[in-house]
Amino acid sequence: MKQFALSMMASAVMMAYGTTASAAPEPKDPKRHTPQGLYVDAKETQEMMKKDSNVILVDVRTPEEWQFVGYTKAAQIMLPAVMFDYSKMDTKQNKPRYMPAPNSKWISQFEEKIADLGADEDNTYVIMCRSGATRAAPVAKMLDQYGYEKVYIMTDGFEGGKLKDGEKKGFRLKNGWKNSGAEWTYKIDPDKVYFKTYGVAY
């Protein structure tokens, strides 16, 4: 009886969000959890977008990733959540990389872009970063604070996860948009990508 009730609740949630896609399991890492509790993988996202034109894919990766790793034109919004300050190293987390610089104007820029699309809080959004970890979840949490409840994170991101065995060990070839067979490209479309300044001094 309890299992039936839980199943009915899950069905009700999916109906409320206007999609029949199967939800991906909740990430094991608590840092990847979101207030909305909505998770899908790349293939499920593609099915959602086919069935519902109100589903909007938001790519929060950097312009460098779009150009050198690739991106999909299926993303209606391309808006970096974090950029990098190339004048210094990452002294906050002591990692061998440039200093991350969060986009402090992200939410206002996001709302400008959804207004251009004729979208609002009633639309469904899927947030895509590299692998569904450190950028997608914080963006979903921020959107929740502004009243956006229909926000999924793509749990495998654009690149997917790393292979643990074989000749390609360490390569991001497991799942993800790029490995799903869906459209993607390296060719930058000036009508889609992000050109505005983001507050990082060079």
C-alpha positions in Angstrom: 0.0 0.0 0.0 2.8 2.4 0.9 4.7 1.6 -2.3 1.5 2.3 -4.3 1.0 5.6 -2.6 4.6 6.6 -3.4 4.1 5.6 -7.0 1.0 7.8 -7.2 2.8 10.7 -5.7 5.6 10.4 -8.2 3.1 10.3 -11.1 1.3 13.3 -9.8 4.6 15.3 -9.6 5.5 14.4 -13.2 2.0 15.4 -14.4 2.2 18.6 -12.5 5.4 19.5 -14.4 3.9 18.7 -17.7 6.1 15.9 -18.9 6.0 12.2 -19.2 9.7 11.7 -19.1 11.1 9.2 -16.6 13.0 11.0 -13.8 16.6 10.2 -13.3 17.5 9.0 -9.8 18.5 11.5 -7.3 22.3 12.0 -7.3 24.2 10.2 -4.5 26.2 13.3 -3.7 24.1 15.6 -1.4 25.9 18.6 -3.0 24.1 17.8 -6.3 20.7 17.9 -4.7 18.3 20.7 -5.4 15.3 22.2 -3.6 13.1 21.2 -6.6 14.3 17.6 -6.4 13.9 17.2 -10.2 16.6 15.2 -12.1 16.8 14.0 -15.7 19.6 12.7 -17.9 20.5 13.9 -21.4 18.3 11.4 -23.3 15.3 12.1 -21.0 15.8 15.8 -21.7 15.7 15.2 -25.4 12.4 13.3 -25.0 11.0 16.1 -22.8 11.8 18.7 -25.4 10.2 16.7 -28.2 7.0 16.3 -26.2 6.7 19.8 -24.7 7.7 23.0 -26.4 7.7 24.8 -23.0 10.8 22.9 -21.9 13.8 25.1 -22.1 17.4 23.8 -22.1 19.9 26.2 -20.3 23.6 25.7 -20.9 25.5 27.2 -18.0 29.0 26.3 -19.2 31.7 28.7 -20.3 32.3 30.1 -23.9 35.6 28.2 -23.9 33.8 25.0 -23.4 31.3 25.8 -26.2 34.1 26.5 -28.6 36.6 23.8 -27.7 34.4 21.0 -26.3 31.2 21.7 -28.2 27.6 22.7 -27.6 24.2 21.9 -28.8 22.0 24.4 -30.7 19.0 22.8 -28.9 20.0 24.9 -25.9 17.7 28.0 -26.1 19.7 29.8 -23.4 23.5 29.8 -23.2 24.5 31.7 -20.1 27.7 31.0 -18.1 27.1 30.6 -14.4 30.9 30.7 -13.7 33.7 32.2 -15.7 37.4 32.3 -14.9 39.8 35.1 -14.0 42.9 34.5 -16.1 45.0 36.9 -14.0 45.3 34.5 -11.0 45.2 30.9 -9.9 42.5 29.3 -7.8 43.7 30.1 -4.3 40.2 29.4 -2.8 40.2 25.7 -3.5 43.9 25.3 -4.1 43.3 23.6 -7.5 45.7 23.8 -10.5 43.4 26.0 -12.5 42.5 29.7 -13.0 40.3 31.4 -10.4 36.6 30.8 -10.8 34.5 34.0 -11.0 30.8 33.5 -10.5 28.5 35.5 -12.9 27.0 37.9 -10.4 24.5 39.1 -13.0 23.3 35.6 -14.0 19.7 35.8 -12.7 19.0 39.2 -14.3 20.5 38.1 -17.6 18.5 34.8 -17.4 15.3 36.7 -16.9 16.1 39.0 -19.9 16.6 35.9 -22.0 13.4 34.1 -21.0 11.5 37.3 -21.6 12.9 37.3 -25.1 11.6 33.8 -25.5 8.2 34.7 -24.1 8.8 32.3 -21.1 8.4 32.7 -17.4 8.2 30.8 -14.1 5.5 28.4 -15.6 8.0 27.0 -18.1 10.1 23.9 -17.4 13.9 24.4 -17.4 16.7 21.9 -17.6 20.1 23.1 -16.4 23.1 21.6 -18.2 26.7 22.0 -17.1 29.7 19.7 -17.9 28.7 16.7 -15.9 25.7 17.7 -13.8 27.7 18.6 -10.7 29.2 21.8 -9.5 27.4 24.4 -11.6 23.9 23.0 -12.4 22.8 22.4 -8.8 23.8 25.9 -7.5 21.9 27.5 -10.5 18.8 25.4 -9.6 19.1 26.5 -6.0 19.3 30.2 -7.1 16.3 29.8 -9.4 14.3 28.3 -6.5 14.9 31.5 -4.5 13.3 33.5 -7.3 10.2 31.3 -7.6 11.2 28.9 -10.3 9.9 25.5 -9.2 10.0 23.5 -12.5 13.8 23.3 -12.7 15.6 20.0 -13.5 19.3 19.4 -13.5 20.8 17.2 -16.2 22.6 14.6 -14.1 25.1 13.6 -16.8 25.6 17.1 -18.3 27.0 17.8 -21.7 30.2 15.7 -21.5 29.0 12.9 -19.3 31.1 10.9 -16.8 34.6 9.4 -17.0 35.3 5.8 -18.0 36.8 3.9 -15.2 38.4 1.1 -17.2 39.9 0.3 -20.6 42.1 2.3 -23.1 39.9 5.3 -22.8 40.0 5.4 -19.0 39.6 8.9 -17.7 37.9 10.2 -20.8 34.4 11.6 -20.5 32.7 9.1 -22.8 30.0 7.8 -20.5 26.5 9.2 -21.0 26.0 13.0 -21.4 24.5 15.0 -24.2 27.6 14.7 -26.4 27.7 10.9 -26.2 23.9 10.4 -26.6 23.8 10.6 -30.4 22.0 14.0 -30.2 23.1 17.0 -32.3 26.1 19.1 -31.2 28.8 21.2 -32.9 31.9 23.2 -32.4 30.8 25.9 -34.8 29.9 29.1 -32.8 26.5 30.6 -33.7 26.7 34.4 -33.1 22.9 34.4 -32.6 23.0 32.0 -29.7 26.2 32.4 -27.7 27.1 34.8 -24.9 29.0 38.0 -25.7 28.3 40.3 -22.8 30.9 41.2 -20.2 30.8 39.2 -17.0 32.8 41.3 -14.5 36.1 39.6 -14.8 39.1 41.9 -15.3 41.7 41.0 -17.8 
